[in-house]
Amino acid sequence: MAVPKKKTSKGKRNQRHATWKGKAAVAAQKALSIGKSVLSGRAQGFVYPVSEEAEDGES
């Protein structure tokens, strides 16, 4: 099993953690934006499936 040769510093660990958290925040913001555009009906570059049953039930 692979074992690190030296202990990773707190600064390096925190830097990796901050990058990971930042990517999650960006992904969440994109998902929220896409969701809002789909609900408002202004989604142009986003394709999503629409079931025929849902269309019949709304009419």
VEXBA-679018 format. One record per atom (N, C-alpha, C): residue number from 0; residue in three letters; atom name; y negated, x, z. Coordinates in Angstrom, 2 decimals. Atoms other than C-alpha are relative to their C-alpha. Example, Ala and Ser with C-alpha at 12.3 -4.5 7.8 and 13.67 -1.06 7.14 Angstrom:
BEGIN
pos:0 code:ala site:N y:1.19 x:0.89 z:0.00
pos:0 code:ala site:CA y:4.50 x:12.30 z:7.80
pos:0 code:ala site:C y:-1.20 x:0.90 z:0.00
pos:1 code:ser site:N y:1.19 x:-0.82 z:-0.06
pos:1 code:ser site:CA y:1.06 x:13.67 z:7.14
pos:1 code:ser site:C y:-1.09 x:-0.77 z:0.73
***
This chain:
BEGIN
pos:0 code:met site:N y:1.18 x:0.84 z:0.00
pos:0 code:met site:CA y:0.00 x:0.00 z:0.00
pos:0 code:met site:C y:-1.25 x:0.89 z:0.00
pos:1 code:ala site:N y:1.23 x:-0.80 z:0.10
pos:1 code:ala site:CA y:-3.49 x:1.28 z:-0.85
pos:1 code:ala site:C y:-0.80 x:-0.10 z:1.29
pos:2 code:val site:N y:0.79 x:-0.06 z:-1.22
pos:2 code:val site:CA y:-5.60 x:2.39 z:2.09
pos:2 code:val site:C y:-1.30 x:0.74 z:-0.32
pos:3 code:pro site:N y:1.25 x:-0.71 z:0.26
pos:3 code:pro site:CA y:-9.31 x:3.30 z:1.94
pos:3 code:pro site:C y:-0.05 x:1.33 z:0.73
pos:4 code:lys site:N y:0.06 x:-1.33 z:-0.59
pos:4 code:lys site:CA y:-10.04 x:6.95 z:2.63
pos:4 code:lys site:C y:-1.01 x:0.07 z:1.13
pos:5 code:lys site:N y:1.04 x:-0.06 z:-1.02
pos:5 code:lys site:CA y:-13.24 x:6.41 z:4.61
pos:5 code:lys site:C y:-0.48 x:-1.41 z:0.32
pos:6 code:lys site:N y:0.53 x:1.28 z:-0.41
pos:6 code:lys site:CA y:-14.85 x:3.57 z:6.50
pos:6 code:lys site:C y:-1.22 x:-0.35 z:-0.85
pos:7 code:thr site:N y:1.15 x:0.46 z:0.77
pos:7 code:thr site:CA y:-17.31 x:1.52 z:4.44
pos:7 code:thr site:C y:-1.15 x:-0.29 z:0.97
pos:8 code:ser site:N y:1.15 x:0.18 z:-0.88
pos:8 code:ser site:CA y:-20.80 x:1.48 z:5.93
pos:8 code:ser site:C y:-0.38 x:-1.49 z:0.07
pos:9 code:lys site:N y:0.46 x:1.38 z:-0.18
pos:9 code:lys site:CA y:-22.34 x:-1.74 z:7.25
pos:9 code:lys site:C y:-0.96 x:-0.41 z:-1.12
pos:10 code:gly site:N y:0.95 x:0.31 z:1.06
pos:10 code:gly site:CA y:-25.09 x:-1.51 z:4.66
pos:10 code:gly site:C y:0.69 x:-0.34 z:-1.31
pos:11 code:lys site:N y:-0.74 x:0.25 z:1.24
pos:11 code:lys site:CA y:-22.65 x:-1.33 z:1.75
pos:11 code:lys site:C y:0.74 x:-1.34 z:0.09
pos:12 code:arg site:N y:-0.72 x:1.27 z:-0.20
pos:12 code:arg site:CA y:-20.61 x:-4.20 z:3.20
pos:12 code:arg site:C y:-0.97 x:-1.17 z:-0.11
pos:13 code:asn site:N y:0.99 x:1.09 z:0.03
pos:13 code:asn site:CA y:-23.73 x:-6.34 z:3.68
pos:13 code:asn site:C y:-0.55 x:-0.21 z:-1.41
pos:14 code:gln site:N y:0.48 x:0.09 z:1.38
pos:14 code:gln site:CA y:-24.90 x:-5.55 z:0.15
pos:14 code:gln site:C y:0.98 x:-0.78 z:-0.86
pos:15 code:arg site:N y:-1.02 x:0.73 z:0.76
pos:15 code:arg site:CA y:-21.61 x:-6.75 z:-1.32
pos:15 code:arg site:C y:0.00 x:-1.47 z:0.39
pos:16 code:his site:N y:-0.01 x:1.38 z:-0.49
pos:16 code:his site:CA y:-21.72 x:-9.88 z:0.84
pos:16 code:his site:C y:-1.20 x:-0.76 z:-0.55
pos:17 code:ala site:N y:1.21 x:0.65 z:0.50
pos:17 code:ala site:CA y:-25.31 x:-10.67 z:-0.23
pos:17 code:ala site:C y:0.12 x:-0.31 z:-1.49
pos:18 code:thr site:N y:-0.21 x:0.23 z:1.43
pos:18 code:thr site:CA y:-24.38 x:-10.30 z:-3.92
pos:18 code:thr site:C y:0.92 x:-1.19 z:-0.21
pos:19 code:trp site:N y:-0.97 x:1.09 z:0.12
pos:19 code:trp site:CA y:-21.42 x:-12.63 z:-3.48
pos:19 code:trp site:C y:-0.65 x:-1.33 z:0.35
pos:20 code:lys site:N y:0.68 x:1.23 z:-0.40
pos:20 code:lys site:CA y:-23.54 x:-15.21 z:-1.66
pos:20 code:lys site:C y:-1.04 x:-0.41 z:-1.05
pos:21 code:gly site:N y:1.00 x:0.29 z:1.02
pos:21 code:gly site:CA y:-26.26 x:-14.94 z:-4.31
pos:21 code:gly site:C y:0.61 x:-0.64 z:-1.23
pos:22 code:lys site:N y:-0.68 x:0.58 z:1.15
pos:22 code:lys site:CA y:-23.81 x:-15.67 z:-7.11
pos:22 code:lys site:C y:0.40 x:-1.45 z:0.28
pos:23 code:ala site:N y:-0.38 x:1.37 z:-0.36
pos:23 code:ala site:CA y:-22.60 x:-18.76 z:-5.24
pos:23 code:ala site:C y:-1.21 x:-0.92 z:-0.05
pos:24 code:ala site:N y:1.21 x:0.81 z:0.01
pos:24 code:ala site:CA y:-26.17 x:-20.02 z:-4.85
pos:24 code:ala site:C y:-0.43 x:-0.34 z:-1.43
pos:25 code:val site:N y:0.36 x:0.23 z:1.40
pos:25 code:val site:CA y:-26.86 x:-19.61 z:-8.58
pos:25 code:val site:C y:0.95 x:-1.01 z:-0.64
pos:26 code:ala site:N y:-0.99 x:0.93 z:0.55
pos:26 code:ala site:CA y:-23.62 x:-21.41 z:-9.49
pos:26 code:ala site:C y:-0.23 x:-1.41 z:0.51
pos:27 code:ala site:N y:0.27 x:1.32 z:-0.57
pos:27 code:ala site:CA y:-24.46 x:-24.28 z:-7.13
pos:27 code:ala site:C y:-1.22 x:-0.63 z:-0.64
pos:28 code:gln site:N y:1.22 x:0.51 z:0.62
pos:28 code:gln site:CA y:-27.94 x:-24.62 z:-8.63
pos:28 code:gln site:C y:0.27 x:-0.48 z:-1.42
pos:29 code:lys site:N y:-0.34 x:0.40 z:1.37
pos:29 code:lys site:CA y:-26.51 x:-24.73 z:-12.17
pos:29 code:lys site:C y:0.80 x:-1.30 z:0.01
pos:30 code:ala site:N y:-0.82 x:1.21 z:-0.08
pos:30 code:ala site:CA y:-23.94 x:-27.36 z:-11.16
pos:30 code:ala site:C y:-0.86 x:-1.22 z:0.32
pos:31 code:leu site:N y:0.89 x:1.10 z:-0.36
pos:31 code:leu site:CA y:-26.63 x:-29.51 z:-9.56
pos:31 code:leu site:C y:-0.86 x:-0.42 z:-1.19
pos:32 code:ser site:N y:0.84 x:0.27 z:1.17
pos:32 code:ser site:CA y:-28.83 x:-29.21 z:-12.65
pos:32 code:ser site:C y:0.78 x:-0.75 z:-1.07
pos:33 code:ile site:N y:-0.84 x:0.68 z:1.01
pos:33 code:ile site:CA y:-25.99 x:-30.19 z:-15.00
pos:33 code:ile site:C y:0.31 x:-1.42 z:0.45
pos:34 code:gly site:N y:-0.30 x:1.33 z:-0.53
pos:34 code:gly site:CA y:-25.08 x:-33.11 z:-12.74
pos:34 code:gly site:C y:-1.17 x:-0.95 z:-0.14
pos:35 code:lys site:N y:1.19 x:0.84 z:0.12
pos:35 code:lys site:CA y:-28.64 x:-34.41 z:-12.71
pos:35 code:lys site:C y:-0.25 x:-0.40 z:-1.46
pos:36 code:ser site:N y:0.26 x:0.31 z:1.40
pos:36 code:ser site:CA y:-28.96 x:-34.17 z:-16.49
pos:36 code:ser site:C y:1.04 x:-0.99 z:-0.54
pos:37 code:val site:N y:-1.04 x:0.95 z:0.44
pos:37 code:val site:CA y:-25.64 x:-35.99 z:-17.01
pos:37 code:val site:C y:-0.31 x:-1.40 z:0.53
pos:38 code:leu site:N y:0.28 x:1.31 z:-0.59
pos:38 code:leu site:CA y:-26.63 x:-38.80 z:-14.63
pos:38 code:leu site:C y:-1.24 x:-0.64 z:-0.63
pos:39 code:ser site:N y:1.21 x:0.56 z:0.59
pos:39 code:ser site:CA y:-30.06 x:-39.19 z:-16.22
pos:39 code:ser site:C y:0.17 x:-0.30 z:-1.48
pos:40 code:gly site:N y:-0.25 x:0.25 z:1.41
pos:40 code:gly site:CA y:-28.55 x:-39.25 z:-19.72
pos:40 code:gly site:C y:-0.69 x:0.97 z:-0.93
pos:41 code:arg site:N y:0.71 x:-0.96 z:0.83
pos:41 code:arg site:CA y:-30.51 x:-36.24 z:-20.95
pos:41 code:arg site:C y:0.82 x:1.25 z:-0.30
pos:42 code:ala site:N y:-0.85 x:-1.16 z:0.25
pos:42 code:ala site:CA y:-27.55 x:-33.86 z:-21.26
pos:42 code:ala site:C y:0.20 x:0.16 z:-1.50
pos:43 code:gln site:N y:-0.13 x:-0.23 z:1.43
pos:43 code:gln site:CA y:-27.62 x:-32.30 z:-24.73
pos:43 code:gln site:C y:1.05 x:1.05 z:-0.31
pos:44 code:gly site:N y:-0.92 x:-1.08 z:0.30
pos:44 code:gly site:CA y:-25.61 x:-29.08 z:-24.58
pos:44 code:gly site:C y:1.23 x:-0.01 z:0.87
pos:45 code:phe site:N y:-1.12 x:0.08 z:-0.93
pos:45 code:phe site:CA y:-22.98 x:-30.30 z:-22.17
pos:45 code:phe site:C y:0.91 x:-1.14 z:-0.44
pos:46 code:val site:N y:-0.95 x:1.00 z:0.46
pos:46 code:val site:CA y:-19.84 x:-32.15 z:-23.33
pos:46 code:val site:C y:0.90 x:-0.37 z:1.17
pos:47 code:tyr site:N y:-0.87 x:0.46 z:-1.07
pos:47 code:tyr site:CA y:-17.93 x:-34.27 z:-20.85
pos:47 code:tyr site:C y:0.77 x:-1.22 z:-0.48
pos:48 code:pro site:N y:-0.81 x:1.13 z:0.46
pos:48 code:pro site:CA y:-15.12 x:-36.79 z:-21.31
pos:48 code:pro site:C y:-0.48 x:-1.33 z:0.60
pos:49 code:val site:N y:0.34 x:1.35 z:-0.45
pos:49 code:val site:CA y:-15.93 x:-40.50 z:-21.08
pos:49 code:val site:C y:1.20 x:-0.88 z:-0.30
pos:50 code:ser site:N y:-1.18 x:0.82 z:0.21
pos:50 code:ser site:CA y:-12.96 x:-42.76 z:-20.55
pos:50 code:ser site:C y:-0.40 x:-1.36 z:-0.57
pos:51 code:glu site:N y:0.29 x:1.29 z:0.62
pos:51 code:glu site:CA y:-12.79 x:-45.99 z:-22.55
pos:51 code:glu site:C y:0.01 x:-1.11 z:1.04
pos:52 code:glu site:N y:-0.06 x:1.02 z:-1.04
pos:52 code:glu site:CA y:-11.92 x:-47.98 z:-19.42
pos:52 code:glu site:C y:-1.32 x:-0.12 z:0.73
pos:53 code:ala site:N y:1.29 x:0.03 z:-0.69
pos:53 code:ala site:CA y:-15.19 x:-47.01 z:-17.75
pos:53 code:ala site:C y:-1.04 x:-0.70 z:-0.85
pos:54 code:glu site:N y:0.96 x:0.68 z:0.88
pos:54 code:glu site:CA y:-17.16 x:-48.18 z:-20.79
pos:54 code:glu site:C y:0.23 x:-1.49 z:-0.02
pos:55 code:asp site:N y:-0.29 x:1.42 z:0.03
pos:55 code:asp site:CA y:-15.37 x:-51.53 z:-20.84
pos:55 code:asp site:C y:-0.38 x:-0.66 z:1.31
pos:56 code:gly site:N y:0.31 x:0.57 z:-1.32
pos:56 code:gly site:CA y:-15.88 x:-52.07 z:-17.11
pos:56 code:gly site:C y:-1.48 x:-0.15 z:0.24
pos:57 code:glu site:N y:1.44 x:0.07 z:-0.21
pos:57 code:glu site:CA y:-19.63 x:-51.44 z:-17.27
pos:57 code:glu site:C y:-0.62 x:-1.13 z:-0.77
pos:58 code:ser site:N y:0.60 x:1.03 z:0.87
pos:58 code:ser site:CA y:-20.29 x:-53.98 z:-20.05
pos:58 code:ser site:C y:0.18 x:-1.37 z:0.58
***
